[in-house]
Amino acid sequence: MSELTPLSEVGEFGLIRRIKEQVVLQQPSTIKGIGDDAAIIEPVEKQLVITSDMMLEGVHFDLTFCPLKHLGYKAVAVNVSDVAAMNAKPTQITVNIAVGARYTVEAIDELYEGIRLACENYKVDLVGGDTTSSRAGLVISITAIGEVAKGEAVLRSGAKVNDLICLTGDIGAAYMGLQILEREKQAFMADPEMQPELEKHEYIVGRQLRPEARMDVIHELKEIGVKPTSMIDVSDGLASELMHICSQSGVGATIYRENLPADEQMLEAAMEFNLDPVMCMLNGGEDYELLFTAPLSDYDKLKNHPDISIIGKITEASEGINMANKHGQSFPLKAQGWTHF
């Protein structure tokens, strides 16, 4: 096995040079990328969408079971997801990292390989950032920039009474993937000789370690002529995100328990852990699916989409936010998802 290189051996400028050598620019709006005091971006007749996200070791990720390449990819994907939720196209990112002395040059190369793969996949340019030392583990902060035509941005505040409530993909999988990883970590700490059993949970573990932003759905909605009235990405849990839309739009909502999209692996894992799968779906978070509302007149365009579920309808604010079951009983929704403080 080849020797690992301490970061001190290449220094900050050497590290920046390594990163810059791997960057391929793809966006016409990128005039100047890495290598100057600041990047230069020149969008043509578009509005800029800007979002930022920070991930801290021990709070947002655990390197015991999260490969650095996956972490780099996920850090980009969660920011692209926020751009997607604005109905915008991601174009550039900046990446700031703080690293401790225990990290090697090769470890940072792995992290940036994940970032590079995500940039390639989402067609975004890495145009700058900062590297510094940390005494508290690895910190990654990414700012993403996107473009949207004037009048085409979708906010959380546009939902109207009788709108359809729609959800991409399936939910609860990332949360159950985390439960599997945490359990295997405990088993490993008790017996370092053991091999983790992840094969039958591959999908849900992947949903936790390397989620995808749903830019594909943003493009498809444009193709079928549907512009959402409101939209948000599911990072903190479906119930919590629906409440954001309702509070900012001044409306209520009813979702139907039977319409919530679940993956078989998620359901099996919930049974294994003796957890209510509906609670996992409502409050799990980190699925990075898109929750959006659309006019009732778009029903025919949406009903047969293989990756979009119509899960409910927007109601008057006075009716509150509820979940109904197939027997017609209705229960007020509570948000018990991820809270930061």
C-alpha positions in Angstrom: 0.0 0.0 0.0 1.4 3.4 -0.9 2.3 5.9 1.8 -0.3 8.5 2.7 0.7 12.2 2.5 0.1 14.5 5.5 -1.7 17.7 4.5 1.2 19.7 6.0 3.4 18.4 3.2 1.5 20.1 0.4 0.2 23.1 2.3 -2.9 25.1 1.5 -1.7 26.4 -1.9 -0.7 22.9 -2.9 -4.1 21.6 -1.9 -5.9 24.3 -3.9 -3.7 23.5 -6.9 -4.7 19.8 -6.7 -8.3 20.7 -6.5 -8.1 23.2 -9.4 -6.4 20.6 -11.6 -9.5 18.3 -11.3 -12.1 21.0 -12.1 -13.8 21.1 -15.5 -16.0 24.1 -16.2 -19.3 23.4 -18.0 -21.5 26.5 -17.6 -21.4 29.4 -20.1 -22.2 31.8 -17.3 -18.8 31.0 -15.5 -16.4 33.7 -16.7 -13.7 33.1 -14.1 -13.5 30.1 -11.7 -10.8 29.1 -9.2 -7.6 31.0 -9.1 -8.4 34.6 -8.4 -9.7 36.6 -5.5 -13.2 35.8 -6.5 -15.2 34.0 -9.2 -17.0 36.0 -12.0 -20.4 34.8 -13.1 -22.4 36.4 -15.9 -26.0 35.0 -16.2 -27.9 36.2 -19.3 -31.3 37.6 -18.5 -31.8 35.3 -15.6 -32.5 35.6 -11.9 -29.9 34.1 -9.5 -30.9 31.6 -6.9 -28.4 31.2 -4.0 -28.4 28.7 -1.2 -25.9 27.5 1.4 -25.6 24.4 3.6 -23.1 23.3 6.3 -22.2 19.8 7.4 -20.3 19.0 10.5 -18.6 15.7 11.5 -20.4 14.2 14.4 -23.6 16.2 13.8 -24.5 15.6 10.2 -22.3 12.7 9.3 -20.3 9.9 10.9 -17.1 8.8 9.1 -17.3 5.4 10.7 -19.8 4.4 8.0 -19.8 7.3 5.6 -17.1 7.1 2.8 -15.5 10.4 2.0 -16.4 10.1 -1.7 -20.1 9.7 -0.8 -19.9 12.6 1.6 -18.5 14.9 -1.0 -21.3 13.8 -3.4 -24.0 14.3 -0.8 -22.8 17.7 0.2 -23.3 18.9 -3.4 -26.6 17.0 -3.9 -28.3 18.6 -0.8 -27.5 22.1 -2.1 -28.6 21.2 -5.7 -31.8 19.9 -4.1 -32.6 23.4 -2.6 -32.0 25.0 -6.1 -34.3 22.4 -7.6 -37.0 23.2 -5.0 -36.9 26.8 -6.4 -37.6 25.4 -9.9 -34.2 26.6 -10.9 -31.1 25.1 -12.7 -27.9 24.8 -10.6 -24.9 26.4 -12.3 -22.0 27.0 -9.8 -20.9 26.0 -6.3 -18.2 27.1 -3.9 -16.8 24.7 -1.4 -15.3 25.6 2.0 -13.7 22.9 4.1 -12.1 22.9 7.5 -10.0 19.8 8.3 -8.0 18.4 11.2 -4.4 17.3 11.2 -5.4 13.6 11.1 -6.6 14.0 7.5 -4.2 13.1 4.7 -4.0 14.5 1.2 -5.4 11.3 -0.2 -8.5 11.6 2.1 -9.2 15.1 0.8 -8.7 13.8 -2.7 -11.4 11.3 -2.0 -13.8 13.9 -0.7 -13.2 16.1 -3.8 -13.6 13.1 -6.1 -17.2 12.9 -4.8 -17.7 16.6 -5.2 -16.3 16.3 -8.8 -18.7 13.4 -9.6 -21.7 15.4 -8.4 -20.6 18.5 -10.3 -20.3 16.4 -13.5 -23.8 14.8 -12.9 -25.6 18.0 -12.1 -23.6 20.1 -14.6 -22.4 22.6 -12.1 -19.0 24.4 -12.0 -16.8 24.5 -8.8 -15.7 28.1 -8.9 -14.0 28.7 -5.6 -14.0 28.2 -1.8 -11.7 28.1 1.1 -9.6 25.6 3.0 -8.6 26.0 6.7 -7.7 23.9 9.7 -10.1 22.6 12.2 -9.8 21.3 15.8 -13.3 19.8 15.8 -13.3 17.3 12.9 -14.3 17.9 9.3 -16.6 20.8 8.3 -17.9 21.2 4.8 -19.9 24.3 3.8 -21.2 24.6 0.2 -22.9 27.5 -1.5 -24.8 26.7 -4.6 -25.9 29.2 -7.3 -28.6 28.6 -9.8 -30.4 30.4 -12.6 -34.1 30.8 -13.3 -36.0 32.8 -15.9 -37.9 35.8 -14.5 -41.3 34.7 -13.2 -40.4 31.0 -13.2 -39.2 30.6 -9.7 -41.4 28.6 -7.4 -41.7 29.6 -3.7 -43.2 27.9 -0.7 -45.9 30.6 -0.5 -47.9 29.9 -3.7 -50.2 27.0 -2.7 -53.9 27.6 -3.4 -57.0 25.9 -2.0 -57.9 22.7 -4.1 -54.3 22.4 -5.4 -53.0 18.8 -5.6 -50.2 17.9 -3.2 -47.6 15.9 -5.0 -44.4 14.0 -3.9 -41.6 12.6 -6.0 -40.0 9.2 -5.4 -40.4 7.5 -2.0 -39.9 8.6 1.6 -38.6 7.2 4.9 -35.8 5.2 3.2 -32.9 7.5 4.2 -34.1 7.5 7.9 -34.3 3.7 7.9 -30.9 3.5 6.1 -29.4 5.5 9.0 -31.0 3.1 11.6 -29.3 0.1 9.8 -25.9 1.9 9.7 -26.1 2.9 13.3 -26.9 -0.7 14.3 -24.1 -2.1 12.3 -21.7 0.5 13.8 -22.7 -0.7 17.3 -22.1 -4.3 16.3 -18.7 -3.4 14.8 -17.6 -1.5 17.9 -18.5 -4.5 20.1 -16.7 -6.9 17.7 -14.3 -5.3 15.1 -14.0 -8.7 13.4 -17.6 -8.7 12.3 -18.6 -7.9 8.7 -21.5 -5.5 8.4 -24.7 -7.0 6.9 -25.8 -4.4 4.4 -26.6 -6.4 1.2 -30.4 -6.7 1.7 -30.6 -3.1 2.7 -28.5 -1.7 -0.2 -31.2 0.7 -1.5 -32.1 2.4 1.9 -28.4 2.6 3.0 -27.6 4.3 -0.4 -30.5 6.7 0.2 -28.8 7.8 3.4 -25.2 7.9 2.2 -25.6 9.2 -1.3 -28.9 10.8 -2.0 -29.8 12.4 -5.4 -31.3 15.8 -6.0 -34.4 15.5 -8.2 -33.4 17.8 -11.0 -34.7 15.1 -13.4 -38.3 15.8 -12.2 -37.7 19.6 -12.6 -36.9 19.0 -16.3 -39.8 16.6 -16.7 -42.3 19.0 -15.2 -41.2 21.6 -17.7 -41.6 19.0 -20.6 -45.2 18.1 -19.6 -46.2 21.7 -19.0 -46.7 21.7 -15.3 -45.5 24.6 -13.2 -45.9 23.9 -9.4 -47.6 26.6 -7.4 -45.4 25.9 -4.4 -42.4 23.6 -3.8 -39.9 22.4 -1.1 -37.4 19.6 -0.8 -37.9 16.9 1.9 -34.8 17.3 4.1 -36.4 17.6 7.5 -39.4 15.2 7.1 -42.6 15.3 5.0 -44.8 16.6 7.9 -42.4 19.4 8.7 -42.1 20.5 5.0 -45.9 20.4 4.4 -46.3 22.7 7.4 -43.8 25.2 5.9 -45.8 25.3 2.7 -49.1 25.6 4.5 -47.9 28.3 6.9 -46.3 30.4 4.2 -49.2 30.0 1.8 -51.9 30.6 4.4 -53.7 27.3 3.7 -54.5 23.9 5.2 -53.9 20.4 3.8 -55.1 16.9 3.9 -52.8 14.0 2.9 -54.0 10.4 2.4 -52.1 7.7 4.3 -52.7 5.1 1.6 -51.1 7.4 -1.0 -47.7 7.9 0.7 -45.0 6.2 -1.5 -42.9 3.6 0.3 -40.1 1.3 -0.8 -40.3 -2.4 0.2 -36.9 -2.3 1.9 -38.0 0.7 4.0 -41.1 -1.2 5.1 -39.2 -4.4 5.9 -36.6 -2.4 7.9 -39.3 -0.5 9.9 -40.8 -3.9 10.9 -37.4 -5.2 11.8 -36.9 -2.2 14.2 -40.5 -2.3 15.4 -41.1 1.2 14.1 -44.3 2.6 12.6 -43.4 3.0 8.8 -45.9 5.9 8.5 -44.1 7.8 11.3 -40.8 7.1 9.5 -42.2 8.5 6.2 -43.7 11.6 7.9 -40.8 12.5 10.1 -37.7 10.7 8.8 -36.1 13.4 6.6 -33.0 13.4 4.4 -34.8 11.8 1.4 -34.4 15.0 -0.7 -37.5 14.3 -2.7 -39.6 17.2 -3.9 -43.0 18.1 -2.3 -45.0 20.4 -4.5 -48.5 21.6 -5.2 -50.0 21.9 -8.6 -53.4 23.2 -9.9 -56.2 20.6 -10.0 -56.4 21.2 -13.8 -52.9 19.5 -14.1 -54.3 16.2 -12.7 -54.3 14.4 -16.1 -50.7 15.4 -16.7 -49.5 14.1 -13.4 -51.6 11.1 -12.6 -49.6 8.6 -14.7 -46.1 9.9 -14.0 -44.2 6.9 -12.7 -42.2 8.8 -10.1 -44.8 11.3 -8.8 -47.5 10.4 -6.3 -50.5 12.6 -5.7 -50.8 12.4 -1.9 -53.4 14.9 -1.0 -55.1 18.3 -1.5 -54.7 21.8 -0.2 -57.7 23.0 1.9 -58.8 26.1 3.7 -56.5 27.2 6.5 -59.3 26.8 9.0 -59.4 23.0 8.3 -55.8 22.6 9.6 -53.2 20.1 8.4 -54.4 16.5 8.6 -53.8 12.9 7.5 -56.8 10.8 6.5 -56.9 7.0 6.4 -58.9 4.8 4.0 -61.8 4.6 6.5 -62.3 8.4 6.3 -60.9 9.1 9.7 -58.7 12.2 9.9 -55.9 13.1 12.3 -54.0 16.3 12.8 -50.4 16.1 11.6 -47.5 16.8 13.9 -44.0 17.6 12.8 -41.4 15.5 14.7 -38.6 15.6 12.1 -35.0 16.9 12.4 -34.5 20.0 14.5 -31.1 21.7 14.6 -31.2 23.0 18.2 
